[in-house]
Amino acid sequence: MTLSQLGAFVFVARLGSVKAAARALGVSEPAVSQSLAQLRRHLGDPLVTRSADRMVLTEGGRRLLGIASQIVALGAEAVAAVQPGHPARLHVVMDAGLAEYVAGPLLCLFTQRKPVDATTGVAATAEVPLLLSSRLADVALGAQTAGEGLASRPILRCRLIVVGSPRGSRDHWLVGPSGTDPASDTSRLLRLLRVQESQVRVFANQTAAWKAAAEGVGVAPATAHLVASQLRKGSLVPIETPATPLAAYWYATTLEPPNRSAVAGAFLDFLTTPAATQTMRTPDDGIPRSRFRPPVHVSIWS
């Protein structure tokens, strides 16, 4: 019985499918299936069975889940404790849009102030509680996330608008990956406007969605300050809708203080500084060349 087997079981049990578990863990579906099969053979119990469109726990799986969750979290803590002389590790998961535009400048600025081995990845809102409780992530940035043992703090107020080409089509709605997350601000706006799923086109990233909007393919939801440069150039223009501008917040979610790592606490404090706020508002401005170090390794979780 290994940590990877227990981790696969915990994520399948919590998220309800092998596919969702593989996406959250950043591994292939066959890898999750193999680990789960090995654990089943070792314990002599199916642990999870399929019911309708999701996996449900057997009686043995229900008894194992709490213990397995603790073991996975302790395993992550053990890895962090093995080399105490090395820089602290910080893993931040984000909404896809934030990861695309804000992750690099924000974590680069943070590591100028504190010697930290910082990494970042993309996670759907529904995956955040499990990633945090399993110690596979230290901080999550994006939509407000509720859950036992979690603390969610607003870090930036922003506005969601709709943009398009001055003479482009208005028939299609163009979104980045965050548009597929039901808890995202983009999805909230689409629901308020009663946009039909058949009208929505999903792009690999937010930049591609805005580029298609500028080419007249359709209209796109946008965080106002992130799309400001395109608006100034005139390649995109604001499109009036009954629901925009829509007030929104970016939140930072962590474990509650008794269980929160010191580096996660330091990053939360950093997010309230004027420098961090300025970086989140104008990430295109970057940081001075003399202060730049490339400390951020980006790992995609979804």
C-alpha positions as CSV (number, residue, x, y, z in Angstrom):
1,M,0.0,0.0,0.0
2,T,1.5,3.3,-1.1
3,L,0.8,7.0,-0.8
4,S,0.0,7.3,-4.5
5,Q,-2.6,4.5,-4.2
6,L,-4.2,6.1,-1.2
7,G,-4.1,9.5,-2.9
8,A,-5.8,8.1,-6.0
9,F,-8.5,6.5,-3.8
10,V,-9.1,9.8,-1.9
11,F,-9.4,11.9,-5.0
12,V,-11.7,9.4,-6.8
13,A,-13.9,9.2,-3.7
14,R,-14.1,12.9,-3.1
15,L,-14.5,14.0,-6.8
16,G,-16.7,11.1,-7.9
17,S,-14.7,9.9,-11.0
18,V,-11.4,8.7,-12.2
19,K,-11.3,11.5,-14.8
20,A,-11.8,14.2,-12.3
21,A,-9.2,12.7,-9.9
22,A,-6.6,12.4,-12.8
23,R,-7.2,16.1,-13.7
24,A,-6.8,17.3,-10.2
25,L,-3.7,15.2,-9.5
26,G,-2.1,16.1,-12.9
27,V,-1.7,12.5,-14.0
28,S,-3.3,10.2,-16.6
29,E,-6.5,8.4,-16.1
30,P,-4.8,5.0,-16.5
31,A,-2.3,5.9,-13.7
32,V,-5.2,6.6,-11.3
33,S,-7.1,3.4,-12.4
34,Q,-3.9,1.3,-11.9
35,S,-3.2,2.8,-8.4
36,L,-6.9,2.2,-7.4
37,A,-6.8,-1.4,-8.7
38,Q,-3.6,-2.1,-6.7
39,L,-5.1,-0.8,-3.5
40,R,-8.3,-2.8,-4.1
41,R,-6.3,-6.0,-4.5
42,H,-4.2,-5.2,-1.4
43,L,-7.2,-4.6,0.8
44,G,-9.6,-7.1,-0.8
45,D,-12.4,-4.6,-1.2
46,P,-13.8,-2.7,-4.2
47,L,-13.7,0.5,-2.1
48,V,-15.7,2.5,-4.8
49,T,-18.4,1.3,-7.2
50,R,-20.1,3.0,-10.1
51,S,-23.6,4.4,-9.5
52,A,-25.2,6.3,-12.4
53,D,-22.6,8.9,-13.5
54,R,-20.3,8.9,-10.5
55,M,-18.3,6.6,-8.2
56,V,-19.7,5.9,-4.7
57,L,-18.0,4.4,-1.6
58,T,-18.6,0.8,-0.4
59,E,-18.9,0.3,3.3
60,G,-15.1,-0.5,3.4
61,G,-14.4,2.6,1.4
62,R,-16.3,4.7,3.8
63,R,-14.3,3.4,6.7
64,L,-11.0,3.9,4.8
65,L,-11.7,7.4,3.5
66,G,-11.0,9.4,6.7
67,I,-7.9,7.4,7.5
68,A,-6.6,7.6,4.0
69,S,-7.2,11.4,3.8
70,Q,-5.1,11.9,7.0
71,I,-2.3,9.7,5.6
72,V,-2.1,11.6,2.3
73,A,-1.9,14.9,4.2
74,L,0.7,13.6,6.5
75,G,2.7,12.3,3.6
76,A,2.8,15.8,2.0
77,E,3.9,17.2,5.4
78,A,6.6,14.6,5.6
79,V,8.0,15.5,2.2
80,A,8.1,19.2,3.3
81,A,9.9,18.3,6.5
82,V,12.7,16.1,5.1
83,Q,14.9,19.0,4.0
84,P,14.4,21.8,6.5
85,G,17.5,23.7,5.4
86,H,16.1,24.1,1.9
87,P,13.8,27.0,0.8
88,A,10.1,26.6,1.9
89,R,7.8,25.3,-0.8
90,L,4.7,27.1,-1.8
91,H,2.2,25.7,-4.3
92,V,-0.6,28.0,-5.4
93,V,-3.6,26.8,-7.5
94,M,-5.6,29.4,-9.5
95,D,-8.5,30.0,-11.7
96,A,-7.4,29.6,-15.3
97,G,-7.5,33.3,-16.1
98,L,-5.5,34.3,-13.1
99,A,-2.9,31.6,-13.8
100,E,-2.6,32.9,-17.4
101,Y,-2.1,36.6,-16.6
102,V,-1.2,37.0,-12.9
103,A,0.7,33.9,-11.7
104,G,4.1,34.7,-13.1
105,P,4.4,38.4,-12.0
106,L,2.7,37.8,-8.6
107,L,4.9,34.9,-7.5
108,C,8.0,36.4,-9.0
109,L,7.4,39.5,-6.8
110,F,6.7,37.4,-3.7
111,T,10.0,35.4,-4.1
112,Q,11.9,38.6,-4.3
113,R,10.8,39.2,-0.7
114,K,11.0,35.6,0.6
115,P,13.2,32.7,-0.5
116,V,10.6,30.3,-1.5
117,D,10.4,27.5,-4.0
118,A,7.1,28.6,-5.7
119,T,5.0,26.6,-8.1
120,T,1.6,27.3,-9.5
121,G,-1.2,25.3,-11.3
122,V,-4.7,25.5,-12.5
123,A,-7.6,24.0,-10.5
124,A,-11.4,24.1,-10.8
125,T,-13.2,25.6,-7.8
126,A,-14.7,22.2,-6.9
127,E,-11.2,20.7,-6.6
128,V,-9.8,23.3,-4.3
129,P,-11.0,21.9,-0.9
130,L,-9.5,18.5,-1.6
131,L,-6.2,20.0,-2.9
132,L,-5.9,22.1,0.2
133,S,-6.9,19.5,2.8
134,S,-4.6,17.0,1.2
135,R,-1.7,19.5,1.4
136,L,-1.2,19.2,-2.3
137,A,-1.8,23.0,-2.6
138,D,-1.1,25.7,0.0
139,V,-3.2,28.6,-1.4
140,A,-6.0,28.8,-4.0
141,L,-6.8,32.1,-5.8
142,G,-10.0,32.6,-7.7
143,A,-13.7,32.2,-6.7
144,Q,-14.7,32.1,-3.0
145,T,-14.4,28.5,-1.8
146,A,-16.4,27.2,1.2
147,G,-15.5,24.1,3.2
148,E,-14.8,22.7,6.6
149,G,-11.4,23.9,7.8
150,L,-11.0,26.5,5.0
151,A,-10.7,30.2,5.2
152,S,-11.5,32.4,2.2
153,R,-10.4,36.0,2.1
154,P,-11.2,38.7,-0.6
155,I,-8.0,40.1,-2.1
156,L,-9.1,42.2,-5.0
157,R,-12.3,43.8,-6.2
158,C,-12.8,43.9,-9.9
159,R,-15.5,44.2,-12.6
160,L,-16.6,41.8,-15.3
161,I,-17.5,43.2,-18.7
162,V,-18.3,41.9,-22.1
163,V,-16.1,42.9,-25.1
164,G,-16.1,42.4,-28.8
165,S,-15.0,43.8,-32.1
166,P,-16.6,47.1,-33.1
167,R,-18.3,45.5,-36.1
168,G,-18.2,41.8,-35.1
169,S,-20.8,39.1,-34.5
170,R,-22.8,39.0,-31.3
171,D,-24.1,35.5,-31.8
172,H,-21.4,33.5,-30.0
173,W,-20.0,33.8,-26.5
174,L,-16.2,33.1,-26.4
175,V,-14.7,32.0,-23.1
176,G,-11.5,30.6,-21.8
177,P,-11.2,27.4,-19.6
178,S,-12.7,29.2,-16.6
179,G,-15.9,29.4,-18.5
180,T,-16.4,25.7,-17.9
181,D,-16.1,26.1,-14.1
182,P,-19.7,26.6,-12.7
183,A,-18.3,28.6,-9.8
184,S,-16.3,31.1,-11.9
185,D,-17.4,34.7,-12.4
186,T,-17.6,34.0,-16.2
187,S,-20.1,31.2,-15.6
188,R,-22.1,33.4,-13.2
189,L,-22.3,36.1,-15.8
190,L,-23.5,33.7,-18.5
191,R,-26.2,32.4,-16.2
192,L,-27.4,36.0,-15.4
193,L,-27.6,36.7,-19.1
194,R,-29.3,33.3,-19.8
195,V,-26.8,32.4,-22.4
196,Q,-27.6,29.0,-23.9
197,E,-24.8,26.4,-23.9
198,S,-25.1,26.1,-27.7
199,Q,-24.0,29.7,-28.0
200,V,-20.8,29.2,-26.0
201,R,-17.4,28.4,-27.6
202,V,-14.5,27.4,-25.2
203,F,-10.9,28.3,-26.2
204,A,-7.7,26.8,-24.8
205,N,-6.9,30.1,-23.0
206,Q,-8.3,33.5,-22.4
207,T,-6.0,35.2,-24.8
208,A,-7.3,33.1,-27.6
209,A,-10.9,33.9,-26.7
210,W,-10.2,37.7,-26.7
211,K,-8.3,37.4,-30.0
212,A,-11.3,35.7,-31.6
213,A,-13.6,38.4,-30.2
214,A,-11.3,41.1,-31.7
215,E,-11.5,39.3,-35.0
216,G,-15.3,39.5,-34.9
217,V,-16.2,35.9,-34.1
218,G,-18.3,36.8,-31.1
219,V,-18.3,38.5,-27.8
220,A,-16.3,37.5,-24.7
221,P,-16.6,38.1,-20.9
222,A,-13.5,39.9,-19.6
223,T,-12.1,41.1,-16.3
224,A,-12.0,44.9,-17.0
225,H,-8.5,45.6,-15.8
226,L,-7.0,42.6,-17.6
227,V,-8.4,43.6,-20.9
228,A,-7.7,47.4,-20.5
229,S,-4.8,47.5,-23.0
230,Q,-7.0,46.0,-25.8
231,L,-9.7,48.5,-25.0
232,R,-7.2,51.4,-25.2
233,K,-5.9,50.2,-28.6
234,G,-9.5,49.9,-29.9
235,S,-9.1,46.2,-31.0
236,L,-11.9,45.5,-28.5
237,V,-14.8,47.6,-27.3
238,P,-17.2,47.2,-24.4
239,I,-20.5,45.6,-25.2
240,E,-23.4,46.7,-23.1
241,T,-25.5,44.0,-21.5
242,P,-28.2,44.1,-18.7
243,A,-25.8,42.4,-16.3
244,T,-22.6,44.3,-16.8
245,P,-20.4,45.7,-15.4
246,L,-20.7,42.9,-12.9
247,A,-19.0,43.3,-9.5
248,A,-16.7,40.5,-8.6
249,Y,-13.9,39.6,-6.2
250,W,-10.8,37.5,-6.3
251,Y,-10.4,35.4,-3.2
252,A,-7.4,33.7,-1.5
253,T,-8.4,30.4,0.2
254,T,-6.2,28.4,2.6
255,L,-6.5,26.1,5.5
256,E,-7.6,27.8,8.7
257,P,-4.7,29.2,10.8
258,P,-4.1,26.2,13.1
259,N,-3.4,24.0,10.0
260,R,-2.0,26.6,7.6
261,S,1.7,26.4,6.7
262,A,3.9,29.4,7.6
263,V,4.7,30.1,4.0
264,A,1.0,30.1,3.1
265,G,0.4,32.6,5.9
266,A,3.3,34.8,4.5
267,F,1.8,34.7,1.0
268,L,-1.6,35.7,2.4
269,D,0.0,38.7,4.1
270,F,1.9,39.6,0.9
271,L,-1.4,39.6,-1.1
272,T,-2.7,42.5,1.0
273,T,0.4,44.7,0.2
274,P,0.1,47.6,-2.2
275,A,2.8,46.0,-4.4
276,A,0.8,42.8,-4.8
277,T,-2.4,44.7,-5.5
278,Q,-0.7,46.8,-8.2
279,T,0.7,43.6,-9.8
280,M,-2.7,42.0,-9.9
281,R,-4.2,45.1,-11.4
282,T,-1.5,45.7,-14.0
283,P,0.3,42.4,-14.5
284,D,1.5,43.5,-18.0
285,D,3.7,46.1,-16.3
286,G,6.0,43.3,-15.0
287,I,8.8,44.1,-12.6
288,P,12.1,45.9,-13.1
289,R,14.7,43.8,-15.0
290,S,17.2,44.2,-12.2
291,R,14.8,42.5,-9.8
292,F,13.7,39.7,-12.1
293,R,14.4,36.0,-11.2
294,P,12.6,33.1,-12.9
295,P,11.6,31.2,-9.8
296,V,8.2,29.9,-10.9
297,H,7.7,26.5,-12.4
298,V,4.2,26.1,-13.8
299,S,2.5,22.8,-13.5
300,I,-1.0,22.4,-15.1
301,W,-3.5,20.6,-12.9
302,S,-6.5,20.6,-15.2
